[in-house]
Amino acid sequence: MIAIFFVAEKALDAQSSISGTYRSYFGEKLELRSDSTFSYSRSHDLASQWATGIWHEENGFIELKVVPIFDTIRISGSQTNSIKDSLVMSDNQQSSLISLEDHTASLLTSRHQTLEINFSNLFTKGDRLFHVKKNGHLSRKRVRRFLSRKRPSYFFRVKD
């Protein structure tokens, strides 16, 4: 019984030591919360994306799984006296009941929820999170985006 408690406590310690806010040199922010949830955002000029989900760490490898947030649009049919509900991607991190007009207006904004992030596996090394490529190797290359100089592609921890 004591051994099980010790293993569970060590797993929680690993999660909490990795928890924190990380940024990249390309306008990305990743917040790993101690409750195993995360939020991700990416901004560039006038456009931005965000995602939320859950994360799991094992032996330094972090796996991220995006969990979408949906809003419900309720449409009333005045002629048939019926009500129809439809799910749409939320434009914020709070699931709610919205009108068709609210949904249409949200489509005009430049901030959108995404189901796909450029990475789903990371490896923690010190205060950095490296992307894990499909072949299992760490991505250590420097990347040039737009007119900027080459920068590392990892996330680095920022002070909370």
C-alpha positions in Angstrom: 0.0 0.0 0.0 2.8 2.4 0.9 4.6 1.6 -2.4 1.4 2.5 -4.4 1.2 5.8 -2.6 4.9 6.6 -3.2 4.5 5.9 -7.0 1.4 8.0 -7.2 3.1 10.8 -5.3 6.1 10.7 -7.6 3.9 10.9 -10.7 2.1 14.0 -9.2 5.5 15.6 -8.5 6.6 15.1 -12.1 3.4 16.7 -13.4 3.7 19.7 -11.0 7.4 20.3 -11.8 6.6 20.5 -15.5 3.5 22.6 -14.9 3.9 26.2 -15.9 3.8 28.7 -18.8 6.0 28.2 -21.8 6.5 30.4 -24.9 8.2 30.0 -28.2 10.0 32.6 -30.4 7.1 32.5 -32.8 4.2 33.9 -30.8 3.1 30.6 -29.2 2.1 30.2 -25.6 1.6 26.9 -23.9 0.3 26.6 -20.3 0.6 23.2 -18.7 -1.6 23.2 -15.6 -1.0 20.9 -12.6 -4.5 19.4 -13.1 -3.2 17.8 -16.4 -5.1 20.4 -18.6 -3.4 22.8 -21.0 -4.2 25.9 -23.0 -2.4 26.8 -26.2 -2.4 30.0 -28.2 -0.6 31.3 -31.2 -0.7 34.9 -32.5 0.7 36.4 -35.6 -0.2 39.9 -36.8 -4.0 40.1 -36.8 -4.8 36.3 -36.7 -4.7 34.0 -33.7 -5.6 30.5 -32.7 -6.2 28.8 -29.4 -6.8 25.2 -28.2 -7.4 23.5 -24.9 -7.0 19.9 -23.8 -5.3 17.4 -21.5 -1.7 16.4 -21.2 0.1 13.4 -19.8 3.8 13.0 -19.0 5.8 9.8 -18.9 9.6 9.6 -18.7 10.0 13.2 -19.8 7.8 12.8 -22.8 4.6 14.9 -22.8 1.6 14.0 -24.9 -1.0 16.7 -25.7 -4.6 15.9 -26.7 -6.8 18.7 -27.9 -10.3 18.7 -26.4 -12.6 21.0 -28.4 -15.1 23.3 -26.7 -18.5 23.6 -28.3 -21.3 26.1 -28.1 -25.0 25.2 -28.7 -27.0 27.2 -31.2 -30.7 27.0 -30.5 -32.9 27.8 -33.5 -36.6 28.2 -33.0 -38.9 27.5 -36.0 -41.8 29.9 -35.7 -43.9 28.2 -38.4 -43.5 24.7 -37.0 -43.2 25.7 -33.4 -40.0 23.5 -33.1 -36.7 24.0 -31.5 -33.5 22.7 -33.1 -30.1 22.6 -31.4 -26.8 22.5 -33.2 -23.2 22.3 -31.9 -20.5 24.7 -33.2 -16.9 25.4 -32.2 -16.8 27.9 -29.4 -15.0 31.2 -30.0 -14.0 31.3 -26.3 -13.0 28.9 -23.6 -16.5 28.8 -22.1 -19.2 26.5 -23.5 -22.5 28.3 -23.7 -25.9 28.6 -25.5 -25.6 31.2 -28.2 -27.8 32.7 -30.9 -27.3 32.2 -34.6 -26.5 35.9 -34.8 -23.8 35.6 -32.2 -22.2 32.7 -34.1 -22.3 34.6 -37.3 -20.6 37.6 -35.7 -17.9 35.3 -34.2 -17.0 34.1 -37.6 -15.9 37.6 -38.5 -13.2 37.7 -35.8 -9.6 36.7 -36.4 -9.3 34.6 -33.2 -10.4 31.0 -33.7 -10.3 27.7 -31.8 -8.2 25.0 -33.6 -8.4 21.2 -33.3 -4.9 20.8 -34.7 -1.7 22.1 -33.2 1.7 21.7 -35.0 2.8 19.3 -32.3 1.3 16.7 -30.0 4.4 15.3 -28.4 7.1 17.2 -26.5 10.1 16.3 -24.5 11.1 18.2 -21.4 14.7 19.0 -20.9 15.4 21.6 -18.2 13.2 24.6 -18.7 12.6 23.8 -22.4 10.1 21.7 -24.3 11.3 20.2 -27.5 9.1 19.0 -30.3 9.3 15.3 -30.9 9.3 14.4 -34.6 7.4 11.5 -36.0 10.6 9.4 -36.1 11.0 9.9 -32.3 13.9 12.3 -32.5 13.9 15.8 -31.0 13.6 18.7 -33.3 16.6 20.9 -32.5 16.7 22.8 -35.8 16.5 26.6 -36.0 13.6 28.0 -38.0 13.1 31.2 -39.9 9.5 32.5 -40.1 8.7 35.3 -42.4 11.5 37.9 -42.4 12.9 37.2 -39.0 16.3 35.6 -38.3 16.5 31.9 -37.5 15.3 31.0 -34.0 15.1 27.7 -32.0 11.8 25.9 -32.4 11.5 24.8 -28.7 9.3 26.3 -26.0 11.0 27.9 -23.0 9.6 28.4 -19.5 8.6 31.9 -18.5 8.2 33.0 -14.9 4.6 33.0 -13.8 
